[in-house]
């Protein structure tokens, strides 16, 4: 990847100084807020033995949102517990 340089002039001296452009920061989206209605549907899918991945795809949210809700106790997933 080629480096990008910008020439910056300062008012004190007329010599240009070269500064490298800072890298772009990737920002993460916020976690999907699970509504009570959505939580009930997710719980129903999990009770029907659907996987977390399938459930997330059906609801149009990320898997991590469902896993987070399971860790917090808002959703129960007895499928993988012994």
N, C-alpha and C positions, 0 to 999 in steps of 0.2 A: 504494500500500500504506500503510495507516495505521500510525503509530508507536505502540508500546505503552510505557506508562510505569508504573513501580512507585513507590510512595511508601515511602521508607525512613526510619525514625526512629532517630536516634542517641541514646544515653543522656545525653549532655552537655546538649544543648538539645532542647527538645520540638518544634522546628520541623521539619516534614517537608521532605525534599529529594527532588527528582525525579531519577531515574536512568533512562536509556534501557536497555531490555533488549538484551543483545548479540545479534548475528545468529547464526543457527544455522550451524555449520560442517559442510559436507558431507564425510563421510569416504569415502575410496575403499576398495573391497575389495581384499584381497590378490590377487596374481596366482595363477592356478590352478597348483598343483604338478603338473607333467606326470610321470606315472609312466612307467616303461620300456615297459609294455604300451600305454599311451595314445600314447606317442611312436611306437611301431611302427605303430599303426593310422593315425595322422596321416600318417606318411611314406608308407604304402600309398595313402591317399586322394590325396595330392599326386602320387604316381607315376602314378595313374590319371587325371591331369589335372583333378582337382577343384580348385576355387578355395579360397583360404584361408577365405573367408567360408562356403562350403558345408561345408568340413571342420569349422570351428568350430561350426557349427549341428548337424552330425551328432554331435559329441563333447560338445556342451552346455557349451562354454567360450567365452570371449571371443576375438575375432580377435587382439587384442594379445598374448595368451599364445603363440599360434603364431608370430606375427611376432618376438616376443622370442626364442623358441627357435631360429628361423632365424638371427637375428643372432648368437646365441651359438654357432651351429654344431652344435646338437644335432639339427636337422632340416635337410635339404637341399631347396631349392626351385629346381630348374633351369629351371622353366617361363618365368620372366621374365628370365633372364640371357641375354646375347648372347655 
